[in-house]
Amino acid sequence: MTGEDRKSAGGVSGFGVTMALIGLPLFLISFAAANDAEHPKCDGQSMSSADTCLSSRSGAQSRDDRASDAATAAGWMRPTGIVLLAGGLIVLAGRAAAATSRRSERTDQKS
């Protein structure tokens, strides 16, 4: 393997690791967002149906608004996280299989 081949192979591995490291937190956070969709909170306190949450970032929101926002977040985070995590693991598995194959070929050539 030439030096140039090693550089490009390392880039592929780095890409796989990056995908997995972004996908895993998205996937895990999606469960918290889904929980917030079922049980909306304001400043860490559970909201009842008549409550309104006043936030400096999002302004005044009803319980239903907060639940809807959390459901939307969970709806895109989970599939995106799964795709990135699975894609990253596939890239890394392919890289490992290629490295094993190259080692096997070098061993065969020495014999």
N, C-alpha and C positions, 0 to 999 in steps of 0.2 A: 504494500500500500504506500503510495507516495505521500509526501507531506501535504500536498493540496487535497488529496482524498481524505486524509485525516481531518483537515480543517472543515470540509463540507460535512463530513459525518458527525463531527462534534456539534455543528450548527443544527443538524437534524435532531440530535439528542437534546440539545438545549431547548429547541422548539417544543419537543414533547414534554419535557419537564415543566416548561412555562405554561403550556396548555393545562396540564394536570394541576399545577399549583394555583391557577386561576379558577379552574372548574370545581375543585373540591370545596373551597369556601363558598362559592355561589350555591352549590348543591346543598351544603349544610345550612347556610343562612336561609334558604328557601323554606326549610321546616319551621324556623322561628317566624317567618313572615306568614306562613299558613296558619300557625297558631294564633298570631295576632289578628288574622282575618276572622277567626272564630270567636276570639275573646279580645276585642280592641282595648287598648290601654292608653291612658293619658298620664304622663309623668309617672309611669310605673303602677298606676292605680287602674283597676278594671273599671270600664265605663258601663253605666246602665243605659237603657234606651233613650232616656230623656237628657243625658249629659251632652255637653258641648265642650270640646277641648280647645283651648286657646294656646297656640304655639307661635313663637316668634318667626319660625320658618314657614309654616303652612297656614297660619291664620286660624280662624275659628272653623272647627270641623265637628260634625255630628258623629255619633257612634257609627252610623252606616257609612259615612264618608271615609272614616279611618279604616273600617273593615274592607271597604272596596279598594282603597289604596294598597292595603296589605295583600289582598287577594291578587291584585294586578301584579305586584312585585313578585309574589310567589309563583304566579303563572308564567313569568318569563325567566326567572332565576333558575328554577329547577330544570327545565329542558336545556337551557343554555349550559348550566353546570354539568349536566350529564353528557352532553355532546363534547364539551371541552375536556372533561375528565376521561371519557372513553377514548376520544381521539388522541390525547396525550399518551395514554397507556398503550394504545395500538402502535403509535410511533415508536415508543420505547421498546415494546416487544419486538417490532420489526427490526429495530437497530440491534437488539441483543441477538436475534436469530441470524442476522447478517454477520455479526462478529463471530458467532459460533461456527458458522459455515466457513468463514475465511480461515479460522484457526484449524478447522478440520482439513481444508485444502492444503494448508502449509504443512501439516503433519503428514499428509499423504505424499506430498512432493519430496519430503525428506527421506521417506522409506525407499 
